[in-house]
Amino acid sequence: MTRTVLTGAVIALVAAGLAVAGGALGITTLWPVLLAAAIGLAGGHVTIGRVAGFVIGSVAAFVAMAVQAGVLPALPSAQAIVLIVVIVVLTVVAAVSGDRVPLWAGLAGYAAFAALYEPMYADRPTAFLAEAPVAFVTVLLATALGAAAATLAELVTANLADRSSSSPVVEPTPTAQLAEGEAV
């Protein structure tokens, strides 16, 4: 329970700092940061594979939106084809990596970019070249900050766990053992 409370406290402090100063970094919403922190914390230690999967998914989403904006007609079937191709690519990456780059992390990365950029695209589809790169960099920066928050939380909780496990154990003295044995 202590580990969870400390992890939450570290992530809350990072999120609060970004809520105050994130605008200067182009981060106007914190959910991508929190999503990346959750990806980093999922199932234990932060791994490069999870973060890589998230980034690969974000790249795949960017490419998918570029293909939709510049090559394919604006039809639901075109969007479905692009989505199928992206999911196949993310699945192959996960399979080839032996799940060290998990499929779920790639899908989360795709979702993060798509959730941030798709409303902008719907409002101004012709502004892809101006808006999509900014959204992409924002997602990558949020990913980095979220992974850093998860790593920091992991380091803080691991350090505190090491301190508590290395506290000296007080062994009973032989006299105390003898007195306990005599009382029985």
C-alpha positions as CSV (number, residue, x, y, z in Angstrom):
1,M,0.0,0.0,0.0
2,T,2.8,2.4,0.8
3,R,4.3,1.9,-2.7
4,T,1.0,2.7,-4.3
5,V,0.6,5.9,-2.2
6,L,4.1,7.0,-2.9
7,T,3.7,6.3,-6.6
8,G,0.5,8.2,-6.8
9,A,2.1,11.1,-4.9
10,V,5.0,11.3,-7.3
11,I,2.8,11.2,-10.3
12,A,0.4,13.8,-8.8
13,L,3.4,16.2,-8.2
14,V,4.6,15.8,-11.7
15,A,1.1,16.3,-13.1
16,A,0.6,19.4,-10.9
17,G,3.8,20.8,-12.2
18,L,2.8,20.2,-15.7
19,A,-0.7,21.7,-15.1
20,V,1.1,24.9,-14.1
21,A,4.0,24.9,-16.6
22,G,2.8,22.5,-19.3
23,G,1.5,25.3,-21.5
24,A,5.0,26.5,-22.1
25,L,5.9,23.0,-23.4
26,G,2.8,22.8,-25.6
27,I,1.0,20.4,-23.3
28,T,-2.5,21.8,-22.8
29,T,-4.0,18.6,-21.6
30,L,-2.6,16.1,-19.1
31,W,-4.3,12.9,-20.1
32,P,-1.5,11.8,-22.5
33,V,1.0,12.2,-19.6
34,L,-1.1,10.2,-17.3
35,L,-1.7,7.5,-20.0
36,A,2.0,7.2,-20.6
37,A,2.7,7.0,-16.8
38,A,0.1,4.2,-16.6
39,I,1.7,2.4,-19.5
40,G,5.1,2.7,-17.7
41,L,3.7,1.4,-14.4
42,A,1.5,-1.4,-15.9
43,G,2.5,-4.7,-14.6
44,G,5.5,-3.7,-12.6
45,H,8.8,-2.1,-13.6
46,V,9.0,0.5,-16.3
47,T,10.5,-1.1,-19.5
48,I,11.8,0.3,-22.7
49,G,9.6,-2.1,-24.6
50,R,6.4,-0.6,-23.2
51,V,7.5,3.0,-23.9
52,A,8.8,1.9,-27.4
53,G,5.5,0.3,-28.1
54,F,3.7,3.5,-27.1
55,V,5.9,5.6,-29.4
56,I,5.6,3.1,-32.3
57,G,1.8,3.2,-31.9
58,S,1.9,7.0,-32.0
59,V,4.1,7.0,-35.1
60,A,1.7,4.5,-36.7
61,A,-1.2,6.8,-35.9
62,F,0.6,9.8,-37.4
63,V,1.4,7.8,-40.6
64,A,-2.2,6.5,-40.8
65,M,-3.5,10.1,-40.5
66,A,-1.1,11.2,-43.1
67,V,-2.2,8.5,-45.5
68,Q,-5.8,9.3,-44.8
69,A,-5.2,13.1,-45.3
70,G,-3.1,12.9,-48.4
71,V,-3.8,9.7,-50.3
72,L,-7.1,8.1,-49.5
73,P,-10.6,9.4,-50.0
74,A,-12.5,10.5,-46.9
75,L,-14.6,7.4,-46.6
76,P,-15.2,5.1,-43.6
77,S,-13.9,2.1,-45.6
78,A,-10.6,3.9,-46.2
79,Q,-10.2,4.6,-42.5
80,A,-11.0,0.9,-41.8
81,I,-8.3,-0.3,-44.2
82,V,-5.7,2.0,-42.6
83,L,-6.7,0.9,-39.1
84,I,-6.4,-2.8,-40.1
85,V,-3.0,-2.2,-41.6
86,V,-1.8,-0.4,-38.4
87,I,-3.1,-3.1,-36.1
88,V,-1.4,-5.8,-38.3
89,V,1.9,-3.8,-38.1
90,L,1.6,-3.4,-34.3
91,T,0.8,-7.1,-34.0
92,V,3.8,-8.1,-36.1
93,V,6.1,-5.8,-34.0
94,A,4.8,-7.4,-30.8
95,A,5.2,-10.9,-32.1
96,V,8.7,-10.4,-33.6
97,S,9.8,-8.8,-30.3
98,G,8.5,-11.7,-28.3
99,D,6.1,-9.3,-26.6
100,R,9.0,-7.2,-25.3
101,V,7.2,-4.4,-27.3
102,P,3.7,-5.3,-26.2
103,L,0.7,-4.9,-28.5
104,W,-1.3,-3.1,-25.9
105,A,1.3,-0.4,-25.5
106,G,1.3,0.1,-29.3
107,L,-2.5,0.3,-29.3
108,A,-2.4,2.8,-26.4
109,G,0.1,5.0,-28.4
110,Y,-2.1,4.9,-31.4
111,A,-5.1,5.9,-29.3
112,A,-3.2,8.7,-27.7
113,F,-2.2,10.4,-30.9
114,A,-5.6,9.7,-32.5
115,A,-7.5,11.0,-29.5
116,L,-5.5,14.2,-29.5
117,Y,-5.3,14.9,-33.3
118,E,-8.6,13.4,-34.8
119,P,-10.8,16.3,-33.5
120,M,-8.3,18.8,-35.0
121,Y,-8.4,16.8,-38.3
122,A,-12.2,16.7,-38.3
123,D,-12.3,20.5,-37.9
124,R,-9.6,21.3,-40.6
125,P,-8.5,18.3,-42.7
126,T,-6.5,20.5,-45.0
127,A,-4.3,21.7,-42.1
128,F,-2.6,18.3,-41.6
129,L,0.9,19.6,-42.3
130,A,0.5,22.5,-39.9
131,E,-1.3,20.7,-37.0
132,A,-0.4,17.1,-37.0
133,P,3.4,17.5,-36.4
134,V,2.6,19.7,-33.4
135,A,0.2,17.2,-32.1
136,F,2.7,14.4,-32.7
137,V,5.5,16.2,-30.8
138,T,3.0,17.0,-28.0
139,V,2.2,13.3,-27.6
140,L,5.8,12.3,-27.7
141,L,6.7,14.9,-25.1
142,A,3.8,13.8,-23.0
143,T,5.0,10.2,-23.4
144,A,8.5,11.1,-22.3
145,L,7.2,13.0,-19.3
146,G,4.8,10.3,-18.3
147,A,7.5,7.6,-18.6
148,A,9.8,9.8,-16.6
149,A,7.1,10.2,-13.9
150,A,6.6,6.5,-13.8
151,T,10.4,5.9,-13.6
152,L,10.8,8.5,-10.8
153,A,7.9,6.9,-8.9
154,E,9.5,3.5,-9.3
155,L,12.9,4.8,-8.1
156,V,11.4,6.6,-5.1
157,T,9.4,3.6,-4.0
158,A,12.3,1.1,-4.6
159,N,14.7,3.3,-2.6
160,L,12.2,3.5,0.3
161,A,11.6,-0.2,0.1
162,D,15.4,-0.8,0.2
163,R,15.7,1.4,3.2
164,S,13.0,-0.3,5.1
165,S,14.3,-3.8,4.3
166,S,17.8,-2.9,5.3
167,S,16.9,-1.7,8.8
168,P,18.7,-3.6,11.4
169,V,16.9,-6.6,12.9
170,V,17.1,-6.8,16.6
171,E,17.9,-10.4,17.7
172,P,16.9,-11.5,21.1
173,T,19.7,-11.9,23.5
174,P,20.5,-15.4,24.8
175,T,19.4,-14.3,28.3
176,A,16.0,-13.2,26.9
177,Q,15.7,-16.6,25.1
178,L,16.6,-18.5,28.2
179,A,14.1,-16.5,30.3
180,E,11.4,-17.1,27.6
181,G,12.2,-20.8,27.6
182,E,12.0,-21.0,31.4
183,A,8.6,-19.3,31.5
184,V,7.1,-22.0,29.3
